[in-house]
Amino acid sequence: MFENKLKKISKEIFKDKNLKEYFILTHKKHKREMYFECKNKRALNFAKPKFNSFKKRIIYFLLKLNLIQSFLKKINISEEIGQVVFIGGQIKGFDLNNKITNSFYHLQGNKKSFIKDKEVQKKLAEKGFAPKILSIDKKNLFSIEELFFAYQGKINPLFKKLLEFYNTNTLKKIKLKILEKKIKKYFDKNKIKEPLFNQAFNKINKKNYFLSTKIHGDFAKEQCLIENEKIFFVDWNLRKGLITEDLVNFFRLDDNYFNKLNFKKIIKKYPKHVRENLREYLLLTELLRISNGINQMDLSKRRIKKLLDLY
């Protein structure tokens, strides 16, 4: 799917130095790919956290036994990119030999936003919330960053770190009318008429304001790294948002997360206004996710219905 893009990077940036053969794993539905160097056990071990579902764990097990490699596509690219390459919104090459991450512009945003995001990451790294950026190549649109390993521990420490980040910013009260106007404008434009959403609005309308802050913008366990017991976040989409948006995004595949023990422990650390108006925050967050174009309409409907029935 993205072979030509990687070949171009290999040739133009790394001059095809130290060419090696790589296997390709493709996820067509989500337009993602993983490349890992053939006959390199370290590369496969490093990629293990990406195999985070039952089906993916079976694939990983078969790869470890070398049973499906003969069926995979292959490509020859420079090992200088990294022995493992993940392609999603960005192209990230993990150079295990030199302990660096090469991050290349790919799909998200535009070229200017890629550089801007890397400059933001530099500032976040100074405060201990992101890996350090060692250099930025503005001409070829890539950066060299510290390489850390995927976080595989418990959830609570991640939110403790996230709330530390929130506390470096000023919490602001945002009027419901402003958020409601944005949501309804999106619904009108896309001709979304769902009685369940009107019920949610009726519950939310009892509150005058909600708390907002600068949020990660795409918070997920896959964006969390660890080094010497210190937690860092990557792939920031730093923006102003409702204080519960990162929280709901983290549980984005679970339609009953608010009944889970982990969630109940985490929410205790949030500001009093959130705890005392939890249903309204979660309902509003679901409506905001829809208006932000997140394609999980059916999931949001199920969550909203359960929230209305639960409280």
N, C-alpha and C positions, 0 to 999 in steps of 0.2 A: 504493500500500500504506500509506504513512504521510502521505498528503497532509493529512488532517484534523489530524494532530498538528502539522504545520508551519504550517498555517493558524491554529491556535490560538495558537502561539508568536508568529506574525506579528501577530495581532490584540491579544492580551492583554499581551505584553511590549513590542512595538515599535509598537503602535497603528497598524499597517498603513502606517507612514511609508515613503515612497519605494517604492511597489509596483513590482515588475518581473516580467517573465515568465521562467520557468525551464523547462528541459527536465528530464525524469525518466528515469533509467536504473534498472531494477529487476532484482535477482537474487533470484528467488522462493525458490530452494532454500536459500540462506543467510540469507534475510530481511534483505537489505541494499539500500539505495538510494543513488543519487547524484543530486544536483540541481545544475545549473550554469546560470548566467544566460545567456539567449539573446543571441546576437550579441556575446558577450564573449570575445575570444580569450585574454585573461589567465586567465579562469576555466578554460577548457579546458586550457590549458598547465599550470596549477597541478595539475589533476587527472590529468595524464599518468602519474605513478608508479603510480596505482591500476590502470592497464591493463597488468598485469604478467604476462600469459600470451599465448600466440600468438593465441588467439581474441580476447582483449581488445584486443591491439594492432591487430588488423584493424578492430575496432569504432572504436578511436581514430582510425585512418587515415581511415575513412569519415566520422567526425565532423569531422575537419579539412577534408575536402573538401565538407562540408555536404551529404552524400548521403543521410543517414538521419534528419536532424532532423525532416523532415515526417512521419515515422512514429512519433515519440515523443510520449508524453503531455506536457502542459504544465500549469503552475500559476502563479498570481500570488501572490507573497509579498513581504514587506518585504526590500529589499536590505540592511537593517541586520543581518539574520541573518548575512549573508556572501554573497559572489558564488558560492561553492561550498559545498555542504552534503553531508556524508557521514552516513549513518544505519546504525548497527550496534547495538552495545550501548549507545552514547550517540549523541546528535545533536551533530555538530560543524559549526559554521558558520564558514567562513574568510573574514574580511573583509579582502580584499586592499588595499583603499583605506586602511584605518586600521592595518593590520598587527597584527590581533588575531584570536584564536580564541574564538568563543562556544561553550561546551560545555554541553549541556542533558541533564538526566536523561531516560532513556528506558526501557530494559529491564533492565539488569543490576542485580541486588541490589534493595535497597529505597531509599526516599528518604533515610533516615538514613545508609545506607552511601555514597550519592553524596556527601553533604557530608563524611563522614569521609574518603573517598578524596581529595577535593580538599584537605582539611587535610593529609593525608599528602603530597600532591604539593607543597604549599607548603614543607614541611620538606625534601623531596628537592631542590627548586629551590635552596634555600639552600646545598646542598652541591654544586650544579652537575650534578645528574643528571636534572633535569626542567625544562620551561619554567616561568617565573615565573607565578604566578596573581596577576593585578592586582586582582581583586575576586571575592567570592562572594556571590550573591544567594540566601540561604537560604529566602526566601519563594517565589520563582519557580523555585528549583532550577536555577540555571545559574551558570557562572563565566566570567570574561573572562581570557584567558591570552595570553602572548606567542605570536606566530605565527612558526613556523620552517618551513623547507622539508623535504620528504621526503629522507631519506638515500638516495643512489643509488650509493655507492662500494663498496669491497671489504668483505668480511665481517670480516676480522681486527680492524680498528679498533673494531668494535662490541663484540667480546668483550673487547678490552683495556679498554674503558670499563666493561663489565659487571663484570669482575673487580676493577676499581678500587672499584666499589660493594660487592662482596663483602668487600673488604679493610677497609671502614669498619665492618663488623660482626664479631662473634666467631664463628668456625667452631666448631660443637659436634658432639660424637660422639653419634649416636643409635643405640640398640641395635636390631639387626635384628628382635628379637622384637616390638618396638612396631610397626614398619612391617608386619611379616608378619601380625600380628593384625588390623590395619586392612584389609589387602588380602583376607585370607581371609574376614573378616566380610562384605565387599562381595560376594565370589564366592559365598558361601553364600546370602546374601539374594537374589541375582539368579540363583541356580542355574546358575552358570558352572562347567562341568566340562570342562576342556581338558587332556589329557595333556601337551601342550607346556609349559603353565604349571607343571605339577608338575616337569618336567625343569629348568625355569628355577629353581624354588625349591631343588632339590637342589644346584645349582651355587652359589646365593647363600648357602645355609646354612653354608657353610664359613667365612663371615666373621662376626665378632662385632658389628661396628659400621660405620656409614657416616657421612660428613660432611654436616652440614646447615647452612643459613644462611638469612638473609632473601633471598628471590628476587623477581625481577620478577613472575613468576606467569603472564605471557602474552607471553613474549619472541618477537618476530618482527620482520623487517625493516620491516614496515609501522608498527611502534611506534617507529621510530628517526628522529630529525630532526637537522638540522645547521644551524648558524649560525656564520659566521666560523670555520669549521673545527672548531668545538666540537660534540660529539655529545650529544644529549639523548634521553631515553626518555619516552614517554607511555603512557597507558592501563595504569598500574600496577595489578596485583592483588597488592600486597605481602603476603607471608605467609612463614612458615617452610617450608622444603622441602629436599629433597635437592639438593645442589650441582649435580647434572647435569640437573635438571628443565628449566631454561631452555635449556640446550644442546640437549637432545633436542627440545624444543618448537620451537626455531628451524628444525630440519630435519624438521618434522612431516609433510611430504609426500614424503619421500625414504626408501624402505625399505632403502637401501644407503649411507646417509650416512657410516657409520663406515669405509668404504673410500675415501672421497673425500680428496683432498689437503688441501682447506681444513680439514676436520675434524681431520686428523692434525696440522696446524700449530696449530690452536686448542687441542687437548687438551694440548699441551706446556706451556701456560701454567697448567694446573690443578695443584692440590696433588699432591704425590708419592703420597699414598694413593689418589687417583683414578686416576692414571696406572698404578700398579702393580696395581690391581684393576678395570681398565676394564670388562671384560666383566660383572662382577658389578654394577657401578654402572649400566650400560646396561640389563641385564636387569631389575634392580629398578625402574629408572625407567619402563620399559615397563609393568610390573605396576602401578605407582602411577598411571600415566596412565589405565589401565583402571578402577582403583578410584576415581579422581577423576571418573569419568563422561564422560571424553573419548571421543567416539564414533568410535574408529578401531581397533576390535577386529581386523579383518582385517589392517590394516597392522601392528599390534603382533605378530600371529602370524607374519607374514613376517619381521619384524625379529628376533624371538626365535629363530626357526628358523635364520636366517643367523648370528646371534651364537653359537648353540650349535655350528653346523657350522664356523664360522670359527676359533674359539679351541680 
